[in-house]
Amino acid sequence: MRIIDTIMSSILGTRAQPPPPPATAAAGMAPPAPAQESAPPVAPTPSPAQAPEPAPTPSYAQPPPASAAAPVDVAAVLDARAEETDQELNWRTSIVDLMKLLKLDSSSTARKALAKELKYTGDTDDSAAMNIWLHKQVMAKLVEGGGRLPSDVRH
């Protein structure tokens, strides 16, 4: 799994992950053909005197579609995790601290791999510039994935 996917799913939950392929496709098998349905029997049309009154349409709003779920409060999720650790981790500005908070490898090698995933074009040996860029990109990805960030977080 890519590092960015791990970060996203760790913070946003399952909504950050693409749906898994159907089991039949993964096994190389064709999906089963849909069952043939027979046409329902046709009921005789009632005369106008026998026709029932149509039911009134309810006036309540439809629930939002599943894809319109409420945004995840990223700060609440990460602040709660930060309270559970004995380290002082500033996830709001530091990609290293964010990765440590998520119990991910935060080494230079891991951050360079994340930079490659996110298509960083700068000098990966300039770790300060790369880290700032990485943090900004990860925060932007979290917002794209359905996260909500407070104004004090760079994105």
C-alpha positions in Angstrom: 0.0 0.0 0.0 1.2 3.5 -0.8 2.2 5.7 2.1 -0.3 8.4 1.1 -3.1 5.8 1.1 -2.0 4.6 4.6 -2.1 8.2 5.8 -5.5 8.9 4.3 -7.2 5.8 5.5 -5.7 6.1 9.0 -7.2 9.6 9.3 -10.3 9.5 7.2 -11.2 5.9 7.6 -12.5 3.7 4.8 -13.9 6.5 2.7 -10.4 7.4 1.7 -9.8 4.0 0.1 -11.1 3.0 -3.3 -13.7 0.2 -3.2 -12.2 -3.2 -3.6 -12.7 -5.0 -6.9 -15.5 -7.6 -7.0 -14.3 -11.0 -5.8 -15.0 -12.6 -9.1 -12.9 -10.1 -11.0 -10.0 -10.6 -8.6 -10.1 -14.4 -9.1 -10.1 -14.0 -12.9 -13.7 -15.3 -13.2 -16.4 -13.6 -15.2 -19.2 -12.2 -13.0 -22.4 -14.3 -13.0 -25.0 -13.5 -15.6 -28.0 -11.7 -14.3 -31.0 -13.9 -13.7 -33.7 -13.7 -16.4 -36.8 -12.1 -15.1 -40.2 -12.8 -16.4 -42.6 -9.9 -17.1 -45.0 -9.3 -14.2 -48.6 -10.3 -15.0 -50.7 -7.4 -16.3 -53.6 -6.5 -14.1 -56.8 -5.4 -15.6 -57.3 -1.7 -15.7 -60.0 -0.6 -13.3 -62.8 1.6 -14.5 -62.6 5.3 -13.5 -65.2 4.7 -10.8 -63.1 1.9 -9.3 -59.7 3.6 -9.5 -58.2 4.4 -6.0 -57.1 7.9 -5.2 -53.3 8.2 -5.6 -51.3 8.3 -2.3 -50.0 11.7 -1.4 -46.3 12.2 -1.9 -44.4 12.8 1.4 -43.0 16.3 1.7 -39.8 15.4 3.7 -36.4 15.8 2.2 -34.5 12.8 0.8 -31.4 11.8 2.8 -28.1 12.9 1.2 -26.4 10.3 -0.9 -23.7 8.1 0.8 -20.9 10.0 -1.1 -22.0 13.2 0.5 -21.0 12.1 4.0 -20.1 14.8 6.6 -16.5 15.8 6.4 -14.0 14.2 8.8 -12.7 16.7 11.4 -9.0 16.0 10.9 -7.9 18.1 13.8 -10.2 16.2 16.2 -8.9 12.8 15.0 -5.3 13.8 15.2 -5.5 15.8 18.4 -7.2 12.7 20.1 -4.3 10.5 18.9 -1.8 13.1 20.1 -3.3 13.0 23.6 -2.7 9.2 23.7 1.1 9.6 23.2 3.8 10.7 25.6 5.6 12.6 22.8 5.0 16.2 21.9 4.1 15.9 18.2 3.1 18.9 16.2 1.2 17.3 13.3 -0.2 20.7 12.3 3.1 21.9 10.8 5.4 18.9 10.7 5.2 15.9 8.2 7.7 14.0 10.5 5.5 14.5 13.5 2.3 13.6 11.5 3.9 10.3 10.4 5.1 9.6 13.9 1.6 10.2 15.3 0.2 7.8 12.8 2.9 5.2 13.8 4.5 5.3 10.3 8.2 5.3 9.4 9.1 9.0 9.3 12.7 8.4 8.2 14.3 10.4 5.4 13.9 7.3 3.1 10.2 7.1 3.9 9.6 10.8 3.3 11.5 10.6 0.0 9.3 7.7 -1.0 6.2 9.8 -0.1 7.6 12.7 -2.1 8.0 10.3 -5.1 4.4 9.1 -4.7 3.2 12.7 -4.7 5.4 13.7 -7.6 7.7 16.1 -5.8 10.0 17.8 -8.4 12.3 19.6 -6.0 15.6 18.5 -4.5 14.9 15.6 -2.1 18.3 16.3 -0.4 16.8 19.7 0.8 14.8 18.0 3.5 13.4 21.2 4.9 11.8 22.3 1.6 10.7 18.8 0.8 9.1 18.4 4.3 7.2 21.7 4.0 5.9 20.7 0.5 5.0 17.2 1.8 3.0 18.5 4.7 1.1 20.9 2.4 0.4 18.2 -0.1 -0.8 15.7 2.5 -3.1 18.3 4.0 -4.5 19.1 0.6 -5.1 15.4 -0.1 -6.9 15.0 3.2 -9.3 17.9 2.2 -9.8 16.3 -1.2 -10.6 13.0 0.5 -13.3 14.5 2.7 -11.3 16.0 5.6 -11.9 19.3 7.2 -8.9 21.3 8.5 -8.8 24.3 10.9 -7.4 27.5 9.6 -4.2 27.2 11.5 -3.1 24.2 9.5 -1.1 25.0 6.3 -2.8 23.6 3.2 
